[in-house]
Each structure stands twice: as structure tokens, then as C-alpha cells.
Amino acid sequence: MKLVSHYLQQIEGIAIFPIISLIIFMSVFVLASWYALKMRKDQVQYMSNMPLEDDELDHQDINLLN
């Protein structure tokens, strides 16, 4: 690890990359949180029931694989 950090310290302007990655991460996190908090309750209920629904489409897809 010391070898890698030594080479990274020699690169000019390397300090900007952690800042850019933090900004990108925080932007995605804030947008995802905002989207989740602003969802309508009926959308949340619909999505939460999706894995539990017994859909004919699922059975057709399984039959196509056999």
C-alpha cells in the first residue's frame, strides 16, 4: 500500500479526484433519498406487493425456459 500511495502522491492534481467522487456520491444519494421520500403511498404499496403477486406472465416465462 505504501508503494501505491507514494506514486499517487507524485501525480499532480490527484487531490481533486476524491472531491469529485464525493460530490458524485452525495448527489446520487440525495437524489435517491428525495425520490424515495416524495413517492406517493400507492406507488410504494404497489412496488412492495410486486414480489408477492402470482402473475401469469411469470408462469409463461418459466414455461418458455423449459
Chimera marker file (.cmm) of the C-alpha trace (Angstrom):
<marker_set name="trace">
<marker id="1" x="0.000" y="0.000" z="0.000" r="1" g="1" b="0" radius="0.5"/>
<marker id="2" x="2.905" y="2.320" z="0.725" r="1" g="1" b="0" radius="0.5"/>
<marker id="3" x="4.129" y="1.882" z="-2.839" r="1" g="1" b="0" radius="0.5"/>
<marker id="4" x="0.742" y="2.841" z="-4.284" r="1" g="1" b="0" radius="0.5"/>
<marker id="5" x="0.327" y="5.856" z="-2.009" r="1" g="1" b="0" radius="0.5"/>
<marker id="6" x="3.848" y="7.014" z="-2.916" r="1" g="1" b="0" radius="0.5"/>
<marker id="7" x="3.020" y="7.018" z="-6.626" r="1" g="1" b="0" radius="0.5"/>
<marker id="8" x="-0.356" y="8.665" z="-6.077" r="1" g="1" b="0" radius="0.5"/>
<marker id="9" x="1.267" y="11.488" z="-4.128" r="1" g="1" b="0" radius="0.5"/>
<marker id="10" x="3.563" y="12.188" z="-7.085" r="1" g="1" b="0" radius="0.5"/>
<marker id="11" x="0.657" y="12.801" z="-9.503" r="1" g="1" b="0" radius="0.5"/>
<marker id="12" x="-0.195" y="16.476" z="-9.919" r="1" g="1" b="0" radius="0.5"/>
<marker id="13" x="-3.795" y="17.346" z="-9.099" r="1" g="1" b="0" radius="0.5"/>
<marker id="14" x="-4.653" y="13.917" z="-7.640" r="1" g="1" b="0" radius="0.5"/>
<marker id="15" x="-6.432" y="15.567" z="-4.697" r="1" g="1" b="0" radius="0.5"/>
<marker id="16" x="-9.316" y="16.620" z="-6.955" r="1" g="1" b="0" radius="0.5"/>
<marker id="17" x="-10.436" y="13.011" z="-7.611" r="1" g="1" b="0" radius="0.5"/>
<marker id="18" x="-11.641" y="12.262" z="-4.055" r="1" g="1" b="0" radius="0.5"/>
<marker id="19" x="-13.557" y="15.537" z="-4.057" r="1" g="1" b="0" radius="0.5"/>
<marker id="20" x="-15.218" y="14.754" z="-7.396" r="1" g="1" b="0" radius="0.5"/>
<marker id="21" x="-16.133" y="11.230" z="-6.285" r="1" g="1" b="0" radius="0.5"/>
<marker id="22" x="-17.603" y="12.565" z="-3.032" r="1" g="1" b="0" radius="0.5"/>
<marker id="23" x="-19.692" y="15.114" z="-4.939" r="1" g="1" b="0" radius="0.5"/>
<marker id="24" x="-20.989" y="12.436" z="-7.330" r="1" g="1" b="0" radius="0.5"/>
<marker id="25" x="-21.798" y="10.057" z="-4.463" r="1" g="1" b="0" radius="0.5"/>
<marker id="26" x="-23.584" y="12.715" z="-2.421" r="1" g="1" b="0" radius="0.5"/>
<marker id="27" x="-25.564" y="13.871" z="-5.467" r="1" g="1" b="0" radius="0.5"/>
<marker id="28" x="-26.798" y="10.362" z="-6.226" r="1" g="1" b="0" radius="0.5"/>
<marker id="29" x="-27.566" y="9.724" z="-2.544" r="1" g="1" b="0" radius="0.5"/>
<marker id="30" x="-29.532" y="12.966" z="-2.151" r="1" g="1" b="0" radius="0.5"/>
<marker id="31" x="-31.483" y="12.394" z="-5.376" r="1" g="1" b="0" radius="0.5"/>
<marker id="32" x="-32.335" y="8.797" z="-4.446" r="1" g="1" b="0" radius="0.5"/>
<marker id="33" x="-33.415" y="9.876" z="-0.958" r="1" g="1" b="0" radius="0.5"/>
<marker id="34" x="-35.517" y="12.716" z="-2.353" r="1" g="1" b="0" radius="0.5"/>
<marker id="35" x="-37.170" y="10.359" z="-4.848" r="1" g="1" b="0" radius="0.5"/>
<marker id="36" x="-37.928" y="7.798" z="-2.135" r="1" g="1" b="0" radius="0.5"/>
<marker id="37" x="-39.395" y="10.396" z="0.209" r="1" g="1" b="0" radius="0.5"/>
<marker id="38" x="-41.534" y="12.035" z="-2.493" r="1" g="1" b="0" radius="0.5"/>
<marker id="39" x="-43.062" y="8.800" z="-3.808" r="1" g="1" b="0" radius="0.5"/>
<marker id="40" x="-46.807" y="8.505" z="-3.485" r="1" g="1" b="0" radius="0.5"/>
<marker id="41" x="-48.028" y="5.964" z="-0.972" r="1" g="1" b="0" radius="0.5"/>
<marker id="42" x="-49.912" y="3.992" z="-3.623" r="1" g="1" b="0" radius="0.5"/>
<marker id="43" x="-46.694" y="3.621" z="-5.640" r="1" g="1" b="0" radius="0.5"/>
<marker id="44" x="-44.867" y="2.350" z="-2.575" r="1" g="1" b="0" radius="0.5"/>
<marker id="45" x="-47.662" y="-0.113" z="-1.833" r="1" g="1" b="0" radius="0.5"/>
<marker id="46" x="-47.719" y="-1.330" z="-5.458" r="1" g="1" b="0" radius="0.5"/>
<marker id="47" x="-43.946" y="-1.869" z="-5.531" r="1" g="1" b="0" radius="0.5"/>
<marker id="48" x="-43.923" y="-3.599" z="-2.160" r="1" g="1" b="0" radius="0.5"/>
<marker id="49" x="-46.551" y="-6.085" z="-3.384" r="1" g="1" b="0" radius="0.5"/>
<marker id="50" x="-44.837" y="-6.829" z="-6.706" r="1" g="1" b="0" radius="0.5"/>
<marker id="51" x="-42.665" y="-9.732" z="-5.458" r="1" g="1" b="0" radius="0.5"/>
<marker id="52" x="-45.694" y="-11.346" z="-3.812" r="1" g="1" b="0" radius="0.5"/>
<marker id="53" x="-48.017" y="-11.254" z="-6.817" r="1" g="1" b="0" radius="0.5"/>
<marker id="54" x="-48.697" y="-14.502" z="-8.652" r="1" g="1" b="0" radius="0.5"/>
<marker id="55" x="-48.630" y="-13.320" z="-12.230" r="1" g="1" b="0" radius="0.5"/>
<marker id="56" x="-49.473" y="-15.343" z="-15.340" r="1" g="1" b="0" radius="0.5"/>
<marker id="57" x="-46.600" y="-13.677" z="-17.132" r="1" g="1" b="0" radius="0.5"/>
<marker id="58" x="-44.182" y="-15.286" z="-14.679" r="1" g="1" b="0" radius="0.5"/>
<marker id="59" x="-45.609" y="-18.733" z="-15.426" r="1" g="1" b="0" radius="0.5"/>
<marker id="60" x="-45.330" y="-18.138" z="-19.171" r="1" g="1" b="0" radius="0.5"/>
<marker id="61" x="-41.703" y="-17.091" z="-18.806" r="1" g="1" b="0" radius="0.5"/>
<marker id="62" x="-40.947" y="-20.248" z="-16.821" r="1" g="1" b="0" radius="0.5"/>
<marker id="63" x="-42.626" y="-22.407" z="-19.475" r="1" g="1" b="0" radius="0.5"/>
<marker id="64" x="-40.549" y="-20.781" z="-22.199" r="1" g="1" b="0" radius="0.5"/>
<marker id="65" x="-37.359" y="-21.717" z="-20.382" r="1" g="1" b="0" radius="0.5"/>
<marker id="66" x="-38.286" y="-25.423" z="-20.188" r="1" g="1" b="0" radius="0.5"/>
<link id1="1" id2="2" r="1" g="1" b="0" radius="0.2"/>
<link id1="2" id2="3" r="1" g="1" b="0" radius="0.2"/>
<link id1="3" id2="4" r="1" g="1" b="0" radius="0.2"/>
<link id1="4" id2="5" r="1" g="1" b="0" radius="0.2"/>
<link id1="5" id2="6" r="1" g="1" b="0" radius="0.2"/>
<link id1="6" id2="7" r="1" g="1" b="0" radius="0.2"/>
<link id1="7" id2="8" r="1" g="1" b="0" radius="0.2"/>
<link id1="8" id2="9" r="1" g="1" b="0" radius="0.2"/>
<link id1="9" id2="10" r="1" g="1" b="0" radius="0.2"/>
<link id1="10" id2="11" r="1" g="1" b="0" radius="0.2"/>
<link id1="11" id2="12" r="1" g="1" b="0" radius="0.2"/>
<link id1="12" id2="13" r="1" g="1" b="0" radius="0.2"/>
<link id1="13" id2="14" r="1" g="1" b="0" radius="0.2"/>
<link id1="14" id2="15" r="1" g="1" b="0" radius="0.2"/>
<link id1="15" id2="16" r="1" g="1" b="0" radius="0.2"/>
<link id1="16" id2="17" r="1" g="1" b="0" radius="0.2"/>
<link id1="17" id2="18" r="1" g="1" b="0" radius="0.2"/>
<link id1="18" id2="19" r="1" g="1" b="0" radius="0.2"/>
<link id1="19" id2="20" r="1" g="1" b="0" radius="0.2"/>
<link id1="20" id2="21" r="1" g="1" b="0" radius="0.2"/>
<link id1="21" id2="22" r="1" g="1" b="0" radius="0.2"/>
<link id1="22" id2="23" r="1" g="1" b="0" radius="0.2"/>
<link id1="23" id2="24" r="1" g="1" b="0" radius="0.2"/>
<link id1="24" id2="25" r="1" g="1" b="0" radius="0.2"/>
<link id1="25" id2="26" r="1" g="1" b="0" radius="0.2"/>
<link id1="26" id2="27" r="1" g="1" b="0" radius="0.2"/>
<link id1="27" id2="28" r="1" g="1" b="0" radius="0.2"/>
<link id1="28" id2="29" r="1" g="1" b="0" radius="0.2"/>
<link id1="29" id2="30" r="1" g="1" b="0" radius="0.2"/>
<link id1="30" id2="31" r="1" g="1" b="0" radius="0.2"/>
<link id1="31" id2="32" r="1" g="1" b="0" radius="0.2"/>
<link id1="32" id2="33" r="1" g="1" b="0" radius="0.2"/>
<link id1="33" id2="34" r="1" g="1" b="0" radius="0.2"/>
<link id1="34" id2="35" r="1" g="1" b="0" radius="0.2"/>
<link id1="35" id2="36" r="1" g="1" b="0" radius="0.2"/>
<link id1="36" id2="37" r="1" g="1" b="0" radius="0.2"/>
<link id1="37" id2="38" r="1" g="1" b="0" radius="0.2"/>
<link id1="38" id2="39" r="1" g="1" b="0" radius="0.2"/>
<link id1="39" id2="40" r="1" g="1" b="0" radius="0.2"/>
<link id1="40" id2="41" r="1" g="1" b="0" radius="0.2"/>
<link id1="41" id2="42" r="1" g="1" b="0" radius="0.2"/>
<link id1="42" id2="43" r="1" g="1" b="0" radius="0.2"/>
<link id1="43" id2="44" r="1" g="1" b="0" radius="0.2"/>
<link id1="44" id2="45" r="1" g="1" b="0" radius="0.2"/>
<link id1="45" id2="46" r="1" g="1" b="0" radius="0.2"/>
<link id1="46" id2="47" r="1" g="1" b="0" radius="0.2"/>
<link id1="47" id2="48" r="1" g="1" b="0" radius="0.2"/>
<link id1="48" id2="49" r="1" g="1" b="0" radius="0.2"/>
<link id1="49" id2="50" r="1" g="1" b="0" radius="0.2"/>
<link id1="50" id2="51" r="1" g="1" b="0" radius="0.2"/>
<link id1="51" id2="52" r="1" g="1" b="0" radius="0.2"/>
<link id1="52" id2="53" r="1" g="1" b="0" radius="0.2"/>
<link id1="53" id2="54" r="1" g="1" b="0" radius="0.2"/>
<link id1="54" id2="55" r="1" g="1" b="0" radius="0.2"/>
<link id1="55" id2="56" r="1" g="1" b="0" radius="0.2"/>
<link id1="56" id2="57" r="1" g="1" b="0" radius="0.2"/>
<link id1="57" id2="58" r="1" g="1" b="0" radius="0.2"/>
<link id1="58" id2="59" r="1" g="1" b="0" radius="0.2"/>
<link id1="59" id2="60" r="1" g="1" b="0" radius="0.2"/>
<link id1="60" id2="61" r="1" g="1" b="0" radius="0.2"/>
<link id1="61" id2="62" r="1" g="1" b="0" radius="0.2"/>
<link id1="62" id2="63" r="1" g="1" b="0" radius="0.2"/>
<link id1="63" id2="64" r="1" g="1" b="0" radius="0.2"/>
<link id1="64" id2="65" r="1" g="1" b="0" radius="0.2"/>
<link id1="65" id2="66" r="1" g="1" b="0" radius="0.2"/>
</marker_set>
